[in-house]
């Protein structure tokens, strides 16, 4: 991490959140409350395995209410030709039987697909994916049975229940997750863990936990090799208590109520030490988690395949062509065309405001570098004065960004209307036209200037392996507040691990960021 990143306002804020979370952990482990970074006394928190059981019960009850309500409405509404709403027919008994079967099968499908598994609750997209898989699977099975057995079934189940039920289930899970993440920001509903390993490995894993607001894990302490003599491990301004040696972890698991032990890196003794640790944890109800040394690789790219007792980790290599990219392009065109049509009134209003506010063209065309280094003209609403490019030379010395980026928080070239347009990303709306043309995608790395690309070194050029996006991980994780290294890291992570499901989540989070802008200037 560069010096600029280390002492940036965002990093200091994140460090304070990290310190408060660890301070609560220290209190549970018997540490001193005075170790809190900001002096806030740690409070009593609700964590451990019990919260997960309650949370799953709440999810199960909500899912059952949604499914029952959807099936009842679908049963009552007839989309038969000439039929009326809630029409009484002679086929009422078979329809009722089908409704009950769908209700039971749908509920069971959510259980079979483990949509409430503790490992997916509150983090990532896997929970949503499992809900969709369960819903689509059950309706696909019903369609096959209906077709094979030639059963007369209410068409409203497929016209109403499938889309409405799937949407309501996803919205419900999203609302529950939002509530859970809010609770986790205050230290509640966290899985208590002890991190085991060499000091450097433990420090890295704990730092990663502390980087994310609302992270699912609460570190109650560390277990280090027996030759480590200090009573705590210093991480930034926070002390993590050293509870025990690696050989006596099981005792501390029972004492602290931890429900997981995280192995950070290689343990002294190799695989045999991990095996013995697993045996020692038997009967403690605590899980064993291995922190992979493979960084910046998303879960869907990793697959396990046991071969005669030897667990083999398969890592899928990134693909930059093929069916996935064809589907991404189809979605890009569909969404971009619809957006351009719907936003015509907004475009007209913004164009009028820009014309009145300052002299110059309505649109601003700028050369950017896209897929495989191909140059294109990116279109935006003009948010700066007409002489902005010429004025840049005199402002270079005032650059506040690190690396190859150029950013000034109070850039004098920005017009009055340009300031609020940039804040809410309204100046970027014309880029939907770049998406239609094929120069950009809805989601992707940040569009690069030729001057930035000329300064690329090493792996940074991998940014150009896919099309740049109107939005991306850089936009939802701080925008202009990001330093150069962190901006590159987010872009490269997206290049390696993008998925259509991930794109949908990024688009959704972009809407939230635009409504509550952070780092936009």
N, C-alpha and C positions, 0 to 999 in steps of 0.2 A: 504493500500500500504506500502510495506516495505521501510526502509531507502534507501536500494540499488536502488529500483525502482524509488524512489522520486527524486534522484539526478543523475540518469543515463543520459548519453549523449542523448539517444533517448527521454527520458522524458523531458529534458531541451529543446530540439528542438521542441517537440510537444507543450510545454508550450509557446514557443515563437510564434508559429503559432496561438495558441489559443488566446494569448494576442493581436496579430495583428488583428485577426478577430473581437474580442470584441471591440478593439479600434475604428475600423471603425463603429461598431454599436453605440458606445458612441457619435461619431461625429454626426451621424444622429439624435440621441436623444437629442442633445444639450450638450453633455458632453465635457470635456476638452480634446483636442488632446494630452496634456501632459501625459495622462493616458496610452499611448501606452507603452508596455513593453520595446521595443527596441528603442524607441524614433522616430520611423518612423511616420511622420504625416499622418493621415488617409486621403485617397482620396475620391473622389466622386464615388459612386458605383451605379450600375444598379440593383435594387432589387425591390421586391414587386410583385403584381399580373401581372403587364404589361409584365414582361419578360416571364412568363409562356404562355401568349397568343401568343407572337411572336414565342416562341420556338415551340409551337404546330403547328403553321402555317408552320414553316420550316419542321417539321416532316411530316405533311400531304402532302406537296408538294413533298418531297423526296419519300414518300411511293407511291404516285400516279405515279411518273415517273418510279419507279422500277416495279410496277405492270403492267403498260402499256407496258413497254419495254419487260417484260417477256412474256406477253400474245401475243404481236406482233410476237416475235421470235417463240414461240410455235405454233402459227397459221401458220407461214410460213414454218416450218420444218415438213415434213411428215415422219413418221416412218412406213408407210404402206409398205407391202411387194412389192418389185419391184418398189417402188416409188422413185422419185428424189426430191432433195431439192427444195422447193418453186414450187412444181409441180402444174399445173393448172388442176382442176378437176371439174366435174359437180356438186359436192357437195359443191362448194365454198360458196354459199349463206347460207346453213345451218351452215357450219363451222364459217362463219362470225357472224351469230346470236349467236352461242354458245360462241364465243370469247367475244362479247360485254356483254353477260350475265355474264360470268365469271369475266370480268373486273369490272363491276358494283357491283356484289355480293362480290367480294374480298375487294373492297374499303369500302363497307358498313359493312362488317364483322369486319374490324379493328375499325370502329367507334362504333359498337354495343358492342364489347369486351372492349371498353374504354382503348385502348392501349396507348392513349395520355393523360390519366388522370393525373392531377397535383400530386396526391399522389404517383405515381409510377415513375415519371420522375427522372432519375439520381440516383436512389438508389435501391439496391436489385435486385432480379431476376424476380420480378413479371412482369415488363414491357416485358421482353423477353418471359416469359411464355404466356402472353396474345397474343403476336404476333403469337406464334406457335399455340395456341389454335384456333385463328381466321382462320389461314391458313389451318390447318388440318380440322377444322370444315367445311369450305366452300367446300373443295375438297371431304370430306366425303359425304356431302350433294349432290354434283354433281354426285358422283359415284352411290348413291342410285337412283337418278332421272334417270340417264342413264340406269341403270339396270332395273328399273320398267317400264319405257316407251320404252325400247328397242331402244334408240337413238344412231345412228352412230355418234361417236364423235372422234375427233383427239386424238390418243393415246399419242401424244407428250405432251398434257397438263399434263398427269399424270407422264410421263417419264421425262419431262424437267421442266415444269412450277412449279410443286409442290416443288421439292428439290431446284431448282435454285432460285425460288421466295422466299422461306422461308429463305434460306441462305443469299440472298442479303438483305432482310429486316432486318435480325438479325445483319448483318455486318454494315448496315447503322445506326441502332439504337446504336450499340456499338461505331461507329465513332462519332456520335452526343454526346453520353454520355461522351466519352473521351474529346471532346471539351468543354462540359459543365463543367466537373470537373476541367479542366484546368482554366476556367474562374472563378470558385468558389474559387480556391486557391488565387485569387487576390481580392476576395470580391465581384465579380459580380454575377448576376443571382442567388441571394439568396432570400429565403422567410423570410421576416422580421417578428419577433415574439416578443411578450411580455410574459414573464413567470410569472405565478401567483401562489401564495401559501405561505406556511410557509418558513422562511429563509433557513432552512436546506434542504427542498425539492427542493426549487428553485436552491440552490447551486449545488445539485446533478445533476439536469437536465441540467444546464448550463455547468457543467463539462463534461457531456456525449457528448453534442454538440461539445465542444472544443476538444475532443479526436480525432475526425475524420477529417483528412485533406480533404477539399472539401465538408464538411457537407452541407446539403440542407438548414439549418436554420441559420439566423443571428439574434442574440439577441439584440434588441434595448433597453431593459430595463426590470425591474422587477416591479411587483405590490405585495406589502407585506401587512400584517395586519396593521391597523392604529396605533397600539402601537409601531411599529418599527420606531425609531426616527432618524436614520442615513440617510444621503442623498444618500448613495451608499452601495452596498453589496460587501465586499472584497472577491475575489475568487483568490487564489494564489497571483500573483503580479498585478492582474487586478481588477479594480473597475467597477461594473455594476451599473448604476444609478437606484435608486428607483424612478420611475416616479410618482407613485400614490399609493393609498390604493386599496385594492381589490374591494371596492364598486364603484370606479370611473374609472375602466379600459376602459370602452367604450369611454370616452372622450379622453384618451391618444391614443387609437387606431386611432381615426380620426386625431389627431395632428401629430402622427409619421408616418402615412401611413402603419402601420402594417397590414398584411393580415392574421394573425393567432394569437390566444391567447392560450398558452399552460398552462394547469392546472397541476401543479406539486403536486401530493399527495392530501390529504384530505383538503378541505377548511373549515375555521370556519363557522359553519352553515350547514355542511354536504351537502347532495344531493340538498337540497333546494337552497343553495348558488350557486351551479353549474347551476341549472335551471334558477335562476334570472340572472346569468351572461350571459347565452345564450339569454335570452330575451333582455338584455341590448345591446347585439351585433347585434341585428336585425337591418338591414338597414345600417350597416357599411361595408358590403361585406367582413368582416373578418370571418375566420373559427374558430371553437372551437375544440381544440385538448386536449384529456385527456391522460396524461402520465401514463401508467400502472405501478403499483408497482411490477409487475411480471418481474423480471430481468432474462436475459439469456434465454428467451423463444422466438423462432422465430415466425414470423407472421403466417405461414401456420399451426401452431399448435393451433392457437387461432380462435375460431368461436363464432359469436354472434347469439343468438336466443331469440327474444323478446317473453315473455309470459305475455299476458294481461297487456302490458305497462311496464313490468319489464324486462330490458335488462339482459339476462343471458350470461355470458362469459364461454364458454366451452374450456377447455385446454386439448388437446389430450396428453395422456401419451406416453412416448417413447416406441417403439416396437423394440425388439432385435431379432426377427425372423419373418418369413412369406414371402410374395411375394416380398416386397421391397428388402429384403436382398438376395433373390434368383436372382432377376434382377441385383442387384449390383455385385453378384458373376459372373454372365454371362458376364457382361461388363468387369469385371476385367480380366477374362480368355481371352476374345476376344482381348482386347487391349494389354495385356501382351504378348500373343503369337505373335501378329503382331510386337510388339516392339522388341522382341528377334530376330525375323527373320531379320528385317530391320537393326538392330544394329550390326549384326555379323561383318561387316568390321570395325566398330568403336571399338568393343571389341578386335579385333585382333591388331589394332594399339595401343590401350591403354596398352594391355598386353605386347607388345614389348617394349614400353617406360618404363613401370614399371620394367621389367626384366633388362634393361640396366641401369636404374637409381640407383638401390640399390639391395643388396642381400636380398633374401627371397622369399616366395611364391607370385604368382600373385594375388590370391584371399585371402581375410581375412574373416574368419568365426568367428562370435561372438554370444554368447548365449544372447538371448533377451526373453522378456516375452510378450506373445500375448493374444489372446482371452481367457477370463476366467482364466487367470493366467498360461496358458500352455506355456512351454518353447520351443523354436525352435532355429535353427542356422541361423542367418541372414548372407547373403553373400554380400560382398562389394569388390571393388578393393582395394588392400592394398595401403594406403596413408601414413603410418607411418613406422618407422624402425621396424625391426623384433623383437626387444626387448621392444616394446612399453608398453606391459602389465606390465613387470617387472619394467620399469622405472617410472611407474605411482606413486609408493610408495614415491619416492623422490620428486615428484612434487605436492603432495597434499596441501602443505602449500601455494603454489602459485595460488591456485584456484581463478578465478575471477568471477565465477558464484555464484548465490544465491541458497539456498535450497539444494536439493539433486543432482543438476547438477554439472558436472566438466567441466570447459572450461578455456583454456588459449589462449589469442589472438595470441601470438607468441610461440606456443607449439614447443619445440625443437625436439620433436619426429617425426614431420611431415617431409616427404622427399621433395625434390625439386619439383618433378612432383606432389606429393601429395597435395602441397599447391594450385596449380591452378586447380587440379581435384576437390578438396573440394570446392573451390570458385564457380565453375560452376556445382557442384553436379554430376560430371561425375563418381565419385567413387561409387555412389549409383545405377548406371544403372543395375548391376547384380541382384538387388532386384526384378526385374521383374520375376525372377525365383521363388523367395519366393511367389510372387503373384500367379503364376501358381500352385504351390504346395498347396496353400490355407493357408499359414502361415500369409500372409499380404494381404492388399488391396491396390488399387491404391491411395486412399485417406483415411485418418484416423488419429488417434492420433499418437504422436511421439513414435517410438518403444522404449520400456523401458528396461534398464539393470536390472538384478535381484537385484543388490545392491540398486537401486533406489526404486524398488517395496517393498523391505523389510522395507524401511523407510516411506512408505505411512501411512497417518493418515486420518481418517474421509472419506470425499467424494472423495478423490483423487483416490481411488480404482475403481471408476466408469469408469476411463480411460480404464479398461480392459474389458468392456462390449461389445466392438466391436473390430475388428481386427485393428492392427496398420497399418499405411499407408506409402507409399513411400514419399508422400507429404501430407500436411494438412494445417489447418489454422495457425499453428505455423510456417510453412515454408514461407507463404506469408505475415506474419505480423512481420517479424524481425529476425526469426531464432535464431542465437546465441545471438542477442542483447536482446532477451526477458529474463526477470527475471523469477524465479521459479514460483511465484504466477501467473504471466500473462500467462506463458506457460501452466500451469494447467487450467487456466480459458478458454483459447482457446480450449484446448482438450475436456474439459467437455461440452463446448458449442456445439462442433461438435457432441459429443456422443448423446446429447439430441435432436439435431435439424437437423441432416444430411438429405439430399435428393439427388436424382440423378442429378437434375438440379444444386444444389449447388456444387456437385462433379465436374461437367463439368466446372463451373466457377472457382473452385479452381485449376483445371488442367490448365486452360487457364492462370490464373494469375501466376501459377508456372512457365510456360514458360517465362513470362515477367520477373519474379524475377531472373530466371537463366541467362537470357540475360543481366540483370542489377542487379547483386547480391548485396544484403544488408545483413549484419550480418552473412556472410558465412566465417567461419574460423575453 
